[in-house]
C-alpha cells in the first residue's frame, strides 16, 4: 500500500512535468536537476517510468484481495 502511494506520487510528478512540457515547452525536472542529460535527471526520469509501469499493475488488481490483506 505504501509502495502504491509512492509510485502514484512519482507518476503524478511525471504527468505534471509532461503537462508543463506540452503547454509551456518547459521541463521542470531538467531545470531543477541541471539538464536532461544530467545523472540526477536521468535517475528521476527512470523512477517516473518505473512508477508508470507499477501503476499499470494497479489497474488489474482485485480490490477485494487488497481489503483482505489489510
Phi, psi and omega in degrees: 000316179295319179297322177300317181293321178297313181293322178295321177297316178297320179295322177294318176301316178297319179295318178295321178296314178297325176298317177295322177295316182293320184273314188250356186056042183228120180265105184295316182298313180297320180297317181288332188253005175094028177111161183292334183264000179292153182300318181295318177300316181295323177295314180297315179300321179294316179297320178295319177297316177296324177297321177298318178296318178299318181294331175299319180295332179294332179294332188255006179279150177272123182299324181295323179294323178294320180293322179293326181286335184282000000 
